[in-house]
């Protein structure tokens, strides 16, 4: 927002510098200058650069008038802000210790206190005087006198890294904050007037921690700091006596930022790479030895650079560490990541979230345990269940047939499944619920509500949240509330209060005697004496934050971890983790954590803003809107799951967005842009490859029959957004020209293609059922199946056959079971339509017949589907009993295990 205001001011002033400008245009430009200057005069109170003196200078240039100079100055400041940090030259003007080439990281410190002009000037002077050339960072000071301005500052100024508060601050702002109206409900102060100094400070700290938990907080007081330290020391990082040497405060500020800046493993790897060493281990590429002197492959070193080879090693000593048994810099790096992501423990994974999912599942699930699994999940979860030997109970997401995609799983369906297991006396077998948050298409769960209500039915239930596409969410105040780690921490705090216990007792009276169907729809509260918070989140750091490919993390908030799961987790970690992990991936995870702790709020805020801009530009351009439509929550989330009603408030500001994210069962991540392309007459796969990739060099994530999915991330520049808009506009212009020249016959053919993409959608099938051969209780309502058993039965060639789609349909219509022997996964939608042991249904066959996708894993166009022969199935022609060739104790090849 700030950058756009400076550029708008520059443009308006440039126009006013034109001598013969049309009077109407002059009036418009004059109004724009006045408006932008008024906005700047407010905003500069919350930034150290450009400061308030700059705003006064600009106002003077406008009054002279000196419009050409005003335009140049505003443009210069705008360019400086695009560098994403205070202008490096500001170090010269403000503190005299830097140089124009000073590359030290810069940040702002917010001072919250009732300061007179003289006191404020002294604060700036004293802190400037404390600076030294050897300081690792340079900072500016922003001073505000009240709670509202303090909260506005941390929300609009992403460069703030530390807050120094004195409890004498006021409550309300003296500024006209019309420009910031959308933020004000977020910063509304509590009733501070009657609070003690300690409670006032606590209220400010609590609100700052909620919005930006990464900031360092320091309390400054004139007396009784020992008492304050004992009263609210846990809310602040340090407490200082105002009269003492300001150098201590200065050094503490630098040290606090330095704690987040630390990268233990990356630094250790840099140090290792600088050391000369003789390599006598099994890694010829180490130190570049097998590359640099080769006449045939030295170009690899030219491309990657020598450092990547200098940092290659198989050693775990010499200042490095072992990922499998970390005690040094890797352990430190993981501990720092746990702090950054709000976890109790964090583990690095160097071969992707697919492996992370398998590690968590194997550590928590024993053969025969029941796991509730999102059927629309990543394939790694399905294979994890095979490896673990669990009994899988698949949960179906709501379908969005119009766009050939699935949403998420309604909470009432999850609860109904748990209640079924309780009714059948099998709830103790349910070990884990595995859900995807957020989905590939951007549907986000109310994680806190899901966990709370499921724990009301089974208080020790474990949750695995696949947040592969959601690692960035921790670093934005609106997103954060729907992450697994934040929700787990809130639940743990909430369940320990007397207020919750009273609420729980009232709840027990309300639900007494309710039937299960009613309980599935009723908000439920877990027993505070029995509940245990056990949550795991797997995140693809490399997908949405800075990391080399396959860099992932496992975050743990498990109150039973040390007592019940730590040993099993470490065994599973050892099982799936390479003994030769990629040190460059580990180093990138360490650096990526540093980045988001220091600038994650800024990067994610910019990411969201850019996505909003793309949505607005497509919707607001007549030709783009004719052929393209960015779907909102109105299309992707049914009304029953949105209390607000209407479309997602993406354009109504952060307050409306936060309200929806607090109340709605599902919300839509605005950074996922699902663009409907039906009006182009081009299917999604062709549009992706023939248009975006081949012609325009644009890469996107996913397609369906009539949509393409684009997403912004923390690395998406505005030029890339402009390029995407330019490509879409170019495609639309070509279509407009071509359609205008079509003959009537070809126009009818085009209209038919558009109509087919718009309306002719194959219905998305639900999970059918596991065949009785693989069900734990064929007669029960709980439908879990032993997928591992089916998976290994398929190793026996004599138990399987291929059937054509036509033959499969004939058998299903005749009432004969047709049971898949393998996974069948079409892309899109990208998850198994059939899993080992699952029965075919007419809905599944209808969907497969209607698919026009070219990529279907597990289906051979020449041979058909691989299914079990009838004699291999219990009750399907062999008189019941054990399936052929699968007697007790036999492995896949028939031998004894």
Buried (B, 14 or more C-beta within 10 A) or exposed (E): EBBEBBBBBBBBBBBBBEEEBEEEEBEBBBEBBBBBBBBBBBBBBBBBBBBBEBBEBBBEBBEEBBBBBBBBBBBBBBBBBEEEBBBBBBBBEBBEBBEEEBEBBBBBBBBBBEBEEEEBEEBBEBBBEBBEEEBEBBBBBBBBBBBBBBBBBBBBBBBBBBBBBBBBBBEBBEBEBEBBEEBBEBBEBBEBEEBEBBBBBBBBBEBBBEBBBBBBBBBBBEEEBEEBBEBBBEBBBBBBBEEEEBBEBBBBBBEBBEEBBBBBBBBBBBEBBEEEEEBEEEBEBBBBBBBBEEEEEEEBBEEEEBBBBBBBBEBBEEBBBBBBEBEBBBBBBBBBBBBBBBBBBBBBBBBBBBBBBBBBBBBBBEEBBBBBBBBBBBBBBBBBBBBBBBBBBBBBBBBBEBBBBBBBBBBBBBBBBBBBBBEBEBBEBBBBBBBBBBBBBBBBBBBBBBBBBBBBBBBBBBBBBBBBBBBBBBBBBBBBBBBBBBBBBBBBEBBEEEEBBEEBEEBEEEBEEEEBEEBBEBEBBBBBEEBBBBBBBBBBBBBBBBBBEBBBBBBBBBBEBEEBBBEBBBEBBEEBBEEEBBBBBBBBBBBBBBBBBBBBBBBBBBBBBBBBBBBEBBBEBEEBBEBBBBBBBBBBBBEEBBEBEEBBBBBBBBBBBBBBBEEBBBBBBBBBBBBBBBBBBBBBBEBBEEBBEEEBEBEBBBBBBBBBBBBBBBEBEEEBBEBBBEBBBEBBEEBEEEEEEEEEEEEEEBEEBBEBBBEEBBEBBBBBBBBBBBBBEBEBEBBBBBBBBBBBBBEBEEBBBBBEBEBBBEBBEEEEBBBBBBBBBBBBBBBBBBBBBBBBBEBBBEBBEEBEBEEBEBBEEEEBBBBBBBBBBBBBEBEEEEBBBBEEEBEBEEEEE
